[in-house]
Amino acid sequence: ANSGIYVFEPEIFDLIPEGVFYDFGRDLFPLLLEKKIPFCGYTHSDYWNDVGDLEMYQQGNFDALSGKVKVKIPGTLVQEGIWVGEDCEIQEGVIMAPPICIGNNCLIKKNAKLLGPVIIGNDTVVDERAVLYKGIKWGSGYIGKDASLIGGIMGYATFLKDQSAVLQNAVVGSGCVIEGGTIIHSSVKVMPN
């Protein structure tokens, strides 16, 4: 993928065909080289992530948590690499390994395991002995007792009931309820009706 700001003379449009998809990186730049038309570029050392698929979406979020992207993480930094939002309760026996971001109004019940990178959106309950590892849970919803979110993404207002699992690169769309004992296998997408 390429991204940037391009500055050309108006004559550049003479080289771009009308009415068809034309990619600067794959089509225009090679044509300029072929025709020996000079152009310049600037390479930067800033962060870039082509969020073209779910893996890169996750990676971008986790890069922000780990400090590779210079953004303000919401919440209060309660220990190195762990941010917790307002009005949260984290009960005894919870194991947390950074990086982790927990939104506002969350309840993390006893003996849950949050093994970063993990992002938990506002208004979420993580029940007893649930395990989250490399997971993203958008706001509102529930992760049940002994349930697991391992490398997956769960949308808004989603419910993962007791002893269920969402595995690597699986996605549970907003508003879905995953019944108890269900396993959403790797790369499976579950969307509401």
HELIX and SHEET records of a PDB file:
HELIX    1   1 PRO A   10  LEU A   15  5                                   6    
HELIX    2   2 PHE A   24  LEU A   28  3                                   5    
HELIX    3   3 PHE A   29  GLU A   34  1                                   6    
HELIX    4   4 LEU A   54  SER A   66  1                                  13    
SHEET    1   A 5 THR A  76  GLN A  79  0                                        
SHEET    2   A 5 ILE A  82  VAL A  84 -1                                        
SHEET    3   A 5 ILE A 100  ILE A 102  1                                        
SHEET    4   A 5 LYS A 113  ILE A 120  1                                        
SHEET    5   A 5 ILE A  95  ALA A  97  1                                        
SHEET    1   B 8 THR A  76  GLN A  79  0                                        
SHEET    2   B 8 ILE A  82  VAL A  84 -1                                        
SHEET    3   B 8 ILE A 100  ILE A 102  1                                        
SHEET    4   B 8 LYS A 113  ILE A 120  1                                        
SHEET    5   B 8 VAL A 131  LYS A 137  1                                        
SHEET    6   B 8 SER A 148  ILE A 150  1                                        
SHEET    7   B 8 ALA A 165  VAL A 166  1                                        
SHEET    8   B 8 ILE A 183  ILE A 184  1                                        
SHEET    1   C 8 THR A  76  GLN A  79  0                                        
SHEET    2   C 8 ILE A  82  VAL A  84 -1                                        
SHEET    3   C 8 ILE A 100  ILE A 102  1                                        
SHEET    4   C 8 LYS A 113  ILE A 120  1                                        
SHEET    5   C 8 VAL A 131  LYS A 137  1                                        
SHEET    6   C 8 ILE A 153  MET A 154  1                                        
SHEET    7   C 8 VAL A 171  VAL A 172  1                                        
SHEET    8   C 8 LYS A 189  VAL A 190  1                                        
SHEET    1   D 6 GLU A  89  ILE A  90  0                                        
SHEET    2   D 6 LEU A 107  ILE A 108  1                                        
SHEET    3   D 6 THR A 124  VAL A 126  1                                        
SHEET    4   D 6 GLY A 141  ILE A 143  1                                        
SHEET    5   D 6 THR A 158  LEU A 160  1                                        
SHEET    6   D 6 VAL A 177  ILE A 178  1                                        
END                                                                             
